[in-house]
Amino acid sequence: LHTATPAILESNGENQVDSEDLLKAFDAGTKAGFFALWEDATGGTDRSQSAFIRLDFFLHIYMYIFPFLHKRKLPSVEMQQHCKELKDFLEATQDRQRRLTETASLSQSCDVGAGSQ
């Protein structure tokens, strides 16, 4: 992220996000703060690009596993909420991927059908 952030911020001239604040939130693993800055920084970015989708996915996964990577003990209630959020995120991502795949399949079917007329 440290090398990708300047390019992301430069490509979106509308944002007012300080890359240092974004990187500090990333390094500290402050999920809510990081993603608030991330949303501001990438607001004008085409979010349908596969590179953006992949980066956004891995950033979410990183933030969910951050406490485990850094051996932070979460209180039981917070751990349950954390796990539920990760599960919800993965299910939503799977649903989005399924819809994209169905749309691509339908598009290819239409292309094939149009070519045979």
N, C-alpha and C positions, 0 to 999 in steps of 0.2 A: 504494500500500500504506500510506503514511503516514496517509492519511485513513480507510482502511478498517479498519486494525488495531484501533483502540479499539472500534469497533462489534463486530468479531469477538470480541474478548476479553470485552467486556461481555455478549455473548449467551451465552457459555459460562461460567457462574458457577463451574463445578467446577475450572477451570484455575488454575494457580499460575504462569503465565508472565508475566514482566516484559515489557511491550510495548517498552521501550527496548532490551532485549537482542535481541528479535526484529528490531527495526528496524536495529540495529547489524549483525546478521548479514546482513540483506538488503542494506544499503548496502555491506558489505564483500564480498558475493558468496560468502560461506562456505556453500556448498550443504549440506553435511552438518549443520553447526551450525544453519543456518536451518530445515531441514526437521525436525530433531529438536524444535526449539522450536515450529514450526508444527503438528506432530502433537500436541504437548502442549496447545497453545492451542486447537486445533479438535477435540479429542477428543470432545466432546459434541455437535458440530454434525452436522446431517443432511447427510451427504456425497452424498446422491442429488439434492439440489437443483441445478438447472442453474446457478445463479449460483456455487455453491461449486465445482462441477466445472470451470466455465470459469475461475474465479480460480485454482484449483489448477493447471490446465493451463498457464496463462500464467506462473505463478510458476516452474514447472518449466522452461519454455522460457527464461525470463529467466535463471535460474541456469545453464543450459547455455550460453547465448551470452554471459554476463557477461565471461568472459576476452577474448572478441573485441571486445566493446563498449569495454573499457578497455585494449585493446592489451597484454594480458598474454601473454607468450610462455610456452607450456607445453612442458615436455620432450616429446620424441617419444612415449615410452611412455605418458606421462600424457595426451597429446593423443589417442592411439589409444583409450585406456580411456574418455576423456571422450566421444568420438564414438560408441563402442559403447554407452555408457549412454544417450546421446540417442536413438540408433536403437532400442534396446530399449524405452525409454519411449514413443516414438512408435508402435511396433508394438503395445505393450500398450494404449495409448490407442485405437488403431484397433480392436483386438479388442473392447475394452469398448464402444466406440460401435456396433460391428456387433451385439453381443449386445443392447444396449439397443434398437436399431432392430428387430431380429428379435422381441424381446419385445413391443414396441409394436405391431408388425404382427400378431402372434398375438393380442394382446389385442383389437385392433380387429376381427379376423376373428371372434373369439368373441362380441363384442358384436353384430356384424351377424347371426351365426347365431342368437343367442339372441332377437333381435328378430323373427325370421321365424317363430318357433314359436308 
